[in-house]
Amino acid sequence: MPCQLCQRPIDNLTEHHLVPRQYTRRRKLPTSDTVLLCRPCHKHIHTLFDNHTLARELNTLAQLQAEPRLQRFVTWVRKQHPEKRVRSYR
């Protein structure tokens, strides 16, 4: 199954909550929808954005895909071999 962000075929995908669980738990809200992401995409999202920004501004897959800083990373990571270890820096 491919990563829903970079579309690379990855065996082990992680579940990304579109509204962070920390945000929903504090407000006693139900957990949000999730998307399946490869580890590099998931890690890079949390490297670039804090939970408040993710909850308020980037809480749909379309909003994540449209974010310019994330688009640059996705464009690059699509060219990488699925088994390559990718580091995320601020």
C-alpha positions as CSV (number, residue, x, y, z in Angstrom):
1,M,0.0,0.0,0.0
2,P,1.4,3.4,-0.8
3,C,2.0,6.3,1.6
4,Q,-1.0,8.7,1.2
5,L,1.4,11.7,1.1
6,C,4.3,10.7,-1.1
7,Q,2.7,7.7,-2.9
8,R,5.8,5.5,-2.4
9,P,5.0,1.8,-2.0
10,I,6.0,1.0,1.6
11,D,5.3,-2.1,3.6
12,N,5.2,-0.6,7.1
13,L,3.0,2.5,7.2
14,T,2.2,4.5,10.3
15,E,-1.1,6.0,11.3
16,H,-1.1,9.8,11.5
17,H,-4.0,11.4,13.3
18,L,-5.1,14.5,11.4
19,V,-5.9,16.2,14.7
20,P,-3.2,15.2,17.2
21,R,-4.4,12.9,20.0
22,Q,-2.8,15.2,22.5
23,Y,-5.2,18.0,21.3
24,T,-8.3,15.8,21.3
25,R,-7.6,14.2,24.7
26,R,-7.2,17.5,26.5
27,R,-10.5,18.8,25.1
28,K,-12.2,15.4,25.7
29,L,-13.1,15.1,21.9
30,P,-13.3,11.9,19.9
31,T,-10.1,10.9,18.1
32,S,-9.8,12.3,14.6
33,D,-9.6,10.5,11.2
34,T,-6.2,9.1,10.3
35,V,-4.1,8.7,7.2
36,L,-1.4,6.1,6.5
37,L,2.0,7.5,6.0
38,C,5.5,6.2,5.6
39,R,7.8,6.9,8.5
40,P,9.8,9.7,6.7
41,C,6.7,11.7,5.8
42,H,5.1,11.2,9.3
43,K,8.3,12.2,11.0
44,H,8.8,15.3,8.8
45,I,5.3,16.5,9.5
46,H,6.0,16.4,13.2
47,T,9.4,18.0,12.7
48,L,8.0,21.0,10.8
49,F,4.8,21.6,12.7
50,D,3.7,21.7,16.3
51,N,0.4,20.0,17.4
52,H,-1.4,23.3,17.7
53,T,-0.7,24.1,14.0
54,L,-1.6,20.6,12.9
55,A,-4.9,20.7,14.8
56,R,-5.9,24.2,13.6
57,E,-4.5,24.5,10.1
58,L,-3.4,21.2,8.7
59,N,-6.1,18.8,9.8
60,T,-6.9,17.2,6.4
61,L,-4.9,15.3,3.9
62,A,-5.5,18.0,1.3
63,Q,-4.2,20.7,3.6
64,L,-1.0,18.7,4.3
65,Q,-0.5,18.1,0.6
66,A,-0.9,21.8,-0.2
67,E,1.6,23.0,2.5
68,P,4.6,24.4,0.6
69,R,7.3,23.2,3.0
70,L,5.9,19.7,3.0
71,Q,5.5,19.7,-0.8
72,R,9.3,20.3,-1.1
73,F,10.0,17.3,1.1
74,V,7.5,15.1,-0.7
75,T,8.9,16.0,-4.1
76,W,12.4,15.0,-2.8
77,V,11.4,11.9,-0.9
78,R,9.4,10.5,-3.9
79,K,12.8,10.1,-5.7
80,Q,14.3,8.1,-2.8
81,H,14.4,4.3,-2.5
82,P,11.7,3.1,-0.1
83,E,14.3,1.4,2.1
84,K,16.5,4.5,2.4
85,R,16.8,5.9,5.9
86,V,15.7,9.6,5.8
87,R,16.5,12.1,8.5
88,S,14.3,15.1,9.3
89,Y,15.8,18.5,10.3
90,R,14.1,21.7,11.3
